[in-house]
Amino acid sequence: MFKSAQAAKRKVITFDDDGETFARGNTHKGEHTSPPASTTPHTVNGELNKTLVKEHTVTNTTTLSNGSALSAVSSASTDSSEQQLTKKQKRKLHHQGDVRPKKLANKEPTTDAMIQKAKSLKKHRQSLPIYSARDVIIQEVKDNACVVIVGETGSGKTTQIPQYLLEAGLAAHGTISVTQPRRVAAINLAKRVAEEVGTPIGQKVGYSIRFDDSSSRESLIKYMTDGIMLRELLSDRLLLRYSVIILDEAHERTLRTDILFGMVKSIQKQRQDMIAKGRKDIQPLKIVIMSATLDAEKFSEYFYNAKIMYISGRQFPVKILNTVEPQADYVDAALVTAFQIHQEEAPGDILIFLTGQEEIESLEKLIEEYAVDLPASVGKLIPCPIFAAQDSATQQRIFEPAPQGTRKVILATNIAETSITIPNIRYVIDTGCHKSRGYNARVGIESLLVEPISKSSARQRMGRAGREAPGLCFRLYTEDSFEMLEEDAIPEIKRCNLESAILSLKATGIENVTEFDFMDRPSKSGLLRSLEHLYALEALDDEGKLTEIGTKMAAFPVDPPYAKVLLQSEKMECTKEAIEIIALLSVDTIFSAPSSKREEANEARQKFTSLDGDHLTLLNTLRAYESVKGDRDWCRDNFINSRHMRHVMDVRKQLVQFCERAGMDPKKSCGHDLEIVLKCFLAGFFQNTALLQPDGTYKSILGGGLTVSIHPSSSLFGKKREAIMYNELVFTTKHYIRGVSALESAWLSQAAPKYFGQRQA
Ligand SMILES: Nc1ncnc2c1ncn2[C@@H]1O[C@H](COP(=O)(O)OP(=O)(O)OP(=O)(O)O)[C@@H](O)[C@H]1O
C-alpha cells in the first residue's frame, strides 16, 4: 500500500473504458449505450424523459418505455386506459382529490418558504421520467387491486407515485403507506416528499421508524420501515387506516417484507370478502409492489397475476467502468480509485460501498491520512461514514453538503444501496462485496460473511449516481466477474433466524405458520428450530399456541429474548436495570476507541469495567454518564460516544413507555443487588451460554458444544469464568461472542428448567 498522496497518485487502477452507460431503461449489457458522461453533454431533457406506453406481449403487462411522448399510445389495453381518462374524468379526479387535505390546509403551519420551495421543486418533479406516465399509473392503480411497478433507479417511483395517488384522491379513505427496508431511507424520503408537498414533516407527509415516529393521524402519506408496519398489524389487523400499501424495494426480499407480502395479500382478500358481504364501513386495499430490479413475473404471479408496469427512462446517464484486472485488495483499490477521481475528475461527491463498520473506519483513517498530503490546488477530500449501527442523527450527516472547494467521500455499507438520493453524488465506487447474514438452523448460529453481491445489488449501487447529473460508476471487478454474479440475492427468509417473524405471525392470529402463504418457503428445519426456541422462552405452549407471555412479548419492539427479559424483570423487580441495559445494547457500542489513542481509551474504560462482564459494565457507564448529566467534555475525556449515548437515552424513554403500556412499573429497581439483573437476562438468553473447558476455551451449550471466542471488545476478553452468557454469537473469522457476562453454572437450570430438564433427559 502506498504511503502518501503522491504515491497514491502513482499507483493507478485501470478501468475498462468500454463500459456501458446506463442512460435509461433496464440494465442489460449493451442495450442502452451512450458516450461517457464526462465527455458528453447530456441530452436527456426532451428525449430520455419522455415516456412511451406500449403493450407488453405475454402477460398482463404494460410497458412504459422511452422514446416517444405519452400521446403515442399504441396498445389496446393502455390505449383504452389512457383514453378512458377523458377531460371530464380528469376533472372528476381533480375534483375528487382528497377531502382531507382541504380540512388540513387550515391547520397546517405551512410557511411561505415551504410553499415557495414546493413550487420550485414542481418543475423538477415534472422533469422526472415517471411524470409522463402519471395518469396511466393512477388509472392502473384505480383499476387493479394490485400493481407491480418496475422502474429505473432514480426515475421517481418512491417520491412521486405516492403523491400521484394522493392527488388522485386515493387517500380519501385512508393513508397511503410506503414501506422501506431501511430507516435512513424512510426518513429521507419523507423529508423530501414533505418538501415537495410544501408542508412540515410529520403532518401531511410523515415517517415512522422504530423509536422515532414523525407522523400523525393526519398524515396522508407515510413512509415507514417494514418492521413498523408489522408492528401496526398487532393493533390494526386489517390495516384499516391504510387505503394503499406500497411495498418498495421489494427485490431486497428482507424477512419482514416477505412476511408483509403474505399479510397484505391476505388482508386485501379479507377486506374484499367483507365488502362483498355488504360491510359499508370497509374500504378496499390497494397494493403496489415497486423496485428497479425485480423479477416482476414472480411477484405478479404471487399477487393473483397482478398487472405489471415497466417504466424506463432515467434522468441522467451513468457510465460503468469495470477494472481490467481483478483486484486482490478491494479496500486498497477503493482508496486509490477515490484519489484518482479526486485528482482527475470534475467536481462531485463520491460514494464507496464497503462491507462493514471496521472496513469503513479503517478506510476513513487512510483517506484522512493521505488527504493531508494533497496539494492545496486540489481541495480537501472529506470522508463521511455511514453504517447500520450508527444512530439516525449520525446517519443524517451524509446528506449535509461538503464545504465549498472540498469533495465528500461517503463510505457506506449496503445501507445506502437502495432508495436514497444523496445530493451531489456523481461517482460510485462499488467493491462488489457485502456482508451477508446467514443462519445455520441445525445449530442455531448466525454467520456474517463477506460475499459477492448480486447483479441486482450492483445495479442499485450504480443507481445512486445519475440522480441529479450524469455519473460514473467504478466497479472494482471485471466485467466477466459481473456476469458471474447471481441475478438476485437469496431471500432472507431462507437464511435467517425466524423467531421474530413467527412471533409476529402468531400474534396477528396466524396459528399454523407452516401453512402461511410465503412467496418462498423457509426451510422446515429453520421453522422448527425457531418454534422450539419460542417454546423454550414460554412464548408458545405445548400445542404451539401463543401463550399470554408470548402475546406480551410480541408487543415489545425488540427481539424475543430481550422481550422475555423485560417481562421477567417485572417478577425479579429489576425492570429499570433491564430497560437500561437493553437500551445500551441497542447501539453497536457506547465506547469510542480511536486507533491512535487505543491505550488511553482502554484505560478510561477500566473505570467502568465490572468483573462480572459487559452488562454491568454498560450499566456502570450509564450511571457515570448520568451523574455528569451527559456532559460532552466528560464523554470526550472518557472515550464515550456521546451521540450513541443520547440515542440510548431515547431508546430507554421509549422502552419505558412500552413497559407502562404493558402495565409494568418501569421504575422497579433491584438497587445494588445486580446479580439479579444477570439472572434476569438469563431468562431470555439461557441458550446463549458457554462453559469453561479444562483447556481454557469456552464451549457453547447451543450447537452441540462449539468452541466460542470472546470478542476483543468485551470486558471479559481474555478472562476465565466458570460459565458465561452472551447476547450475540456470530461466525466471522471464528465463532465470536459479544455482550458477555459471567454466571454461576447452577443458575442455568433455575433460569430455564423446561429447556435444561429436557436436555438432560
Ligand atoms: N432528497 C433528495 N434530494 C434531492 N433530490 C432528490 C431527493 N430525493 C429524490 N430526489 C430526486 O428525485 C429523483 C427521483 O427519486 P426517487 O427516489 O423517487 O426515485 P426512484 O425511482 O424511487 O429510485 P430508486 O429505485 O433508486 O429508489 C431522484 O433521481 C432525484 O433527482
The ligand as an SDF file (V2000), in Angstrom:
LIG
                    3D

 31 33  0  0  0  0  0  0  0  0999 V2000
  -33.5060   14.0900   -1.0370 N   0  0  0  0  0  0  0  0  0  0  0  0
  -33.4020   14.4560   -2.3200 C   0  0  0  0  0  0  0  0  0  0  0  0
  -32.6380   15.4990   -2.6810 N   0  0  0  0  0  0  0  0  0  0  0  0
  -32.5120   15.8710   -3.9820 C   0  0  0  0  0  0  0  0  0  0  0  0
  -33.1180   15.2230   -4.9970 N   0  0  0  0  0  0  0  0  0  0  0  0
  -33.8990   14.1910   -4.6970 C   0  0  0  0  0  0  0  0  0  0  0  0
  -34.0850   13.7360   -3.3420 C   0  0  0  0  0  0  0  0  0  0  0  0
  -34.8920   12.6750   -3.3550 N   0  0  0  0  0  0  0  0  0  0  0  0
  -35.2080   12.4640   -4.6510 C   0  0  0  0  0  0  0  0  0  0  0  0
  -34.6180   13.3670   -5.4550 N   0  0  0  0  0  0  0  0  0  0  0  0
  -34.7190   13.4630   -6.9310 C   0  0  0  0  0  0  0  0  0  0  0  0
  -35.8580   12.7500   -7.3490 O   0  0  0  0  0  0  0  0  0  0  0  0
  -35.4770   11.6970   -8.2340 C   0  0  0  0  0  0  0  0  0  0  0  0
  -36.4060   10.5210   -8.0170 C   0  0  0  0  0  0  0  0  0  0  0  0
  -36.1470    9.9200   -6.7550 O   0  0  0  0  0  0  0  0  0  0  0  0
  -36.9410    8.6310   -6.2940 P   0  0  0  0  0  0  0  0  0  0  0  0
  -36.3830    8.2070   -5.0020 O   0  0  0  0  0  0  0  0  0  0  0  0
  -38.4000    8.8830   -6.3700 O   0  0  0  0  0  0  0  0  0  0  0  0
  -36.5570    7.5900   -7.4520 O   0  0  0  0  0  0  0  0  0  0  0  0
  -36.7950    6.0160   -7.5070 P   0  0  0  0  0  0  0  0  0  0  0  0
  -37.2900    5.7040   -8.8710 O   0  0  0  0  0  0  0  0  0  0  0  0
  -37.6570    5.5780   -6.3850 O   0  0  0  0  0  0  0  0  0  0  0  0
  -35.3230    5.4800   -7.3320 O   0  0  0  0  0  0  0  0  0  0  0  0
  -34.7780    4.1320   -6.5830 P   0  0  0  0  0  0  0  0  0  0  0  0
  -35.2460    2.9690   -7.4000 O   0  0  0  0  0  0  0  0  0  0  0  0
  -33.3210    4.2980   -6.6520 O   0  0  0  0  0  0  0  0  0  0  0  0
  -35.3310    4.1180   -5.2090 O   0  0  0  0  0  0  0  0  0  0  0  0
  -34.0120   11.4430   -7.9560 C   0  0  0  0  0  0  0  0  0  0  0  0
  -33.3380   10.9150   -9.0580 O   0  0  0  0  0  0  0  0  0  0  0  0
  -33.5230   12.8510   -7.6290 C   0  0  0  0  0  0  0  0  0  0  0  0
  -33.2850   13.5640   -8.8070 O   0  0  0  0  0  0  0  0  0  0  0  0
  1  2  1  0
  2  3  1  0
  2  7  2  0
  3  4  2  0
  4  5  1  0
  5  6  2  0
  6  7  1  0
  6 10  1  0
  7  8  1  0
  8  9  2  0
  9 10  1  0
 10 11  1  0
 11 12  1  0
 11 30  1  0
 12 13  1  0
 13 14  1  0
 13 28  1  0
 14 15  1  0
 15 16  1  0
 16 17  2  0
 16 18  1  0
 16 19  1  0
 19 20  1  0
 20 21  2  0
 20 22  1  0
 20 23  1  0
 23 24  1  0
 24 25  2  0
 24 26  1  0
 24 27  1  0
 28 29  1  0
 28 30  1  0
 30 31  1  0
M  END
$$$$
